[in-house]
Amino acid sequence: MLRGLKTLSDPNLLIGSASSDDAAVYRISDDLALVQTLDFFTPIVDDPYLFGQIAAANSLSDIYAMGGNPITAMNIVAMPTDEISLDTINEILKGGADKVAEAGCALAGGHTVQNPEPLYGLSVTGLVNPHRVISNAGAQPGDHLLLTKPIGTGIVSTAIKKGLASPELIQKVSEHMASLNTQGTAMAEAGLTKAGTDVTGFGLLGHLSHVCRESGVTARIAASQVPVFDPAVIEFIKAGCVPGGSRKNLELAEEFTLFGSSVPDELKILLADAQTSGGLLLAVSPEHYQEAQDLLFAKGAAIVADIGVVTHQDEHPVVVS
């Protein structure tokens, strides 16, 4: 959220920074709006092509999470060219370009600068019907909370750096991170949800809390129903493979989350784990529940996990049992 900055008030800016939504939405006409976002980060896998794919999928995800269709993307590239070869940089850009093409989005250029550490991502513009936007503010009591990817990428990424993750797990997690969250657009166009987000840097609890705050509701989730990439993830947590961002997320989450006495510390960390290119978290009404599940699977969702329900606002925005 922007604090202390002078900003122009514009009635066509339907969603800005104040609500911690995934992207900005600017109305062009009664039935057309722009969706705009950008994201970039340092490499989390060794393969440069795969890193480019993951970074691009992560950037595109914010458009899908708002129910939009990406139409143009621009590269954001910061590289130490004296340490990383041009061939490696080209592989990163090729990975990103191939993922943008998979999304049916036009790669329109970008900007490159020198930087002590490598950074890559995209600035993406999409289109959405302003009456079909998925935002943080539309969850209603009785809604089911559906999650479309397992969690634990932050933990696994740390385990990779320590040489603890198996090649099979690395491949599995990388494929999930590189997959597009196109289901968000389909859900919006079908009118099956108006509330949701994607799970990224603030972790499942952090992003869920934004939905609860803006919607004026409480979310009750069952920790045992939240899907994890692999049982090894819990063992990694016990071994101390927890990124600093995930620990910080948990500190913040403990201010707004009521944890049941049966929830172990490892699961608390997992629920707060900072994700890269995580899944969609969607609030779906009971009457749309089966149709939404069917559509999500039809559009390629890896999983559709029912992790909890939305209730009337209580003392705590999030309750975990």
N, C-alpha and C positions, 0 to 999 in steps of 0.2 A: 504494500500500500504506500502511495506517495504521501509524505508528511512534510508540511511546511513549504511546499512548492506551489507556485502560482500556476494554475491551469485554466484553460479556457472552458467555460461552461457551454456545452453544445447539446441540444436536445436529441440530436441524431446519434450521439454516442450512447448506445443502449447499455453496453457493459464496458466498464473501464477497469482501473486497478483497484478500486475500493473494495470489491467483493472477493478478491483473491480467486477469480475465475481463471480458467486456463488460457483464455485469449480475449482480446478486445472485439467488440461487435459494433459496427458503425452502419447505420441505416442509410441506404441509397434511395429506396422507394418503399412503398407499402409492403411489397412482397420480396424485397431483395436487400441483403446487407452484406458488408464485408466482414470477414473474420481475420484478425491479424495476430501473429505471434512470432516469437523468435526464441531460440534456445541453442546452447552450445556447451561442450564440456571436454575434458581431457580424455585420452584413450583409456578404456576399461578392459580391452582385450588386446592381445599382441598382433593379431592379423589386421593390417591397415585397411584392407577392403571391407572386412567385417565391421571394423570400427566405423567406417563411413556409413555403412548400411544402418547400424544401430543408431548413430547420431541423427541420421536423416529420419528414421522411423520415429524417434523420440520427438523431433521437432514437428513432424507432420501430425503426431498424435493429438496435439492441442487443438488442431482444427477439427479432427474427428470427434474429440471429446465435447465440442460445442455443437455438434450435429452438422458441421459444414463439409463442403467439398473443397479440397485444396486445388487452386488453379495456377499459382505461380510460386516459385521458391527461389531464394538467392543465397548463395554460399556465404558463410561466415568462416574465414580461415585465418588462424594466427599460428605461425610456425617458426621454430628455430632452424632456419634453412642451413645454418652452418653445422647442425647436428643431425638433421633428418634429410635424407636424399630426396631429390625431386621425384624419383621413381616411387618412393614410399608415399609422398604427398599425392602423387597422381593416383595411386591405388585408393587412398582415402576418398579423394574426389570422385573416382569411378564408382566406388561403393555407394556414395551418396547419390550420384546421378542415376544409377540403376534403380535405387529405391524410389527416387522421385518419379522416374518414368513408370515404375510399377504402380504408383499412385495415380497415374494419369495426369500428372502435374507438369507444368512447363518450368524448366530450369532457366531462369532469366538473367543469370549473371551472379554478381557477388562482390566481395571485397577481401583482400588479402593483406596482412601486415606481419611484420616480424614480431616474435614473442619468445620469451625464454622457455615456455613450455607449449606443447602443441594443443590447440583448441580447434574444434570443428563443430559446425552445426548449420542451421538454416534459419532464415527469415521467411515465413510462409504467409501467403494471403489466400483466403478461401471465400466461398460464397455460401450463404445460408438464408433461408426464409426466416425473417425476424419473428414469425409466429411459431416457428418450429425449433427455436434455439434450445439447446440443453445447457442449463446454467446451474449454479450452486443453490439457487433460491426456490426451486420448485418441488422439493420433497414434501410429501404429505403423510400424516399418521396412517399406518396400515400398509405403506409401501414395503415391498421386499427390496433388499439390497443385493444386487447381483454383481459378481466380480468375474472378469473374463481372462485373467492370467494369474498363475500362482505368484506368490511373493517370495522374496529372499535374494534378489539380485545383488543388493549391496553387500550382503554377507558372502555370497559366492564370489563376487569380484575381489573381496579382500582375501578370501581363501586362494583364489587364483594367484594373487601377488605373492602369497606365502608358499606357493607350490603344493597346496593341499588338495585342490580340486582335481577330480579324475577327468581325463579327456572326454568321456561320455557326458559328464555333468556340464562341462564347459560348453560342449556342442549343444546340449539341450537348452541351457539357459540363453546362449547366444541366439539360437533360432527364435526363441520367444521374444527376446529384446528387439530382434530385427523384423518381427512381424508387424504389419500395419493394423491399426485399430479402426478399420473401415466400418466396423459394426455400428459405431456411433452415428454415422451419417444415415445408415439404414434405419436405425431406431428412431431418429428424429423425423425422417421423411414419412415413416409409418405412423407417427404420432403416438408411439408406445411409451415415451418418457419425455419429461421436460426437466429432469433433475439428474445430475451426475457430474463426473469428473474423471480424469485419468489419475492413476496412482504413480507419482514420481518422487521428487526429492523430499517432500514432507512426510513420506510414508503413508501407509493406509490410514492410521489414526489421524494424522495431520490433515490429509485431504478430506476425510470424512467429517472432521470437525468444521471445516469451511462450509460444507453442505448444511450441517446442522445449524451453524450460526446464521447463515443467510436465509435458511428456510424457517427458522424458529421452531426447531424440533429436536428430539433426542433420538440417537441411534443406539440400538441394543444389538450387539453382535456376539456370536458364539465363537470363541477362539478356536475350538476344535473343528469348526466348519470352514475356517479360512485355509485355502489350499497353499501348500508349500511345494517348492520345486522338487525337493528330495529330502528324505530323512537325514541325510548328511548335513543339511543346513543347521539343524539343531545341534549336532555335534560340533560344527564349526563355531557356533555361538559359545558353546561350553569351552572351546579351546581359545576363546578370545578373539576370533576373527570378526570383529565388529567395527565398522568404520566410524570415525568420529561424528559424522553427520547423523548416523542412526542413534548414537548415544544422546546427542543433543536433541533429536526429535523426541526421544523417550522422556527426557527431562521436561520438555514443553508439554508433551501429552499427559503427563501425570498431573498437570494443572487443570485439565478439563475432562479427564477420563476417570471413571470409577471402575477399578479392577476388582473382580471377584476374588475371594481368598484362595480359590482353587487354580487361579491362573499363574503358572510358573513364570519366573523371571525371564527364561529363554523365550517364551511366547510373547511376553511384553516387548522385548527387544525386536522380535520378528515383526510384530504389528507396527512398530515404529521405523522399521528398516527403510532407509532411503532407496527408492527404486529408480532404475533407469529404464525408460520406455516400458513402464508397467501397463497393466490392463485397465480397462474401463470399469468404473464403479458406478452403477446405475440404479436409481430408485424407480421401481416399477410397481404399479398398482396391482392388487389381486386380480382384477378383471382382465388385465393385460398379461398376467404372469406367464401362462403357457405359450401364448402367441409370441411374447418377447423371447422366451427361451428358444423356441423353434427358429425364430429369425436370427438370433445371435449365432446359433450353430450353423444355420444355412449360410451365413455370411462369413464363416471361417473362424469363429471364436474357438480358442484352444480348449476352454472349459467354460461352463456357466455355473458358478458356485453361488448358492443362496447362503449368504453369511450372516443374515440378521434382518431386523425389521426397523421401521421408523415408528416412533411413538410420539405422543404429545410431549411438549417441552418439559423437562425435569430439571433438577438442580445441576446435573452433569450433562453436557452435550453428548457424550459418548459413554456407554456402559458396556463393559466386557465381562462375560461370564465364561 
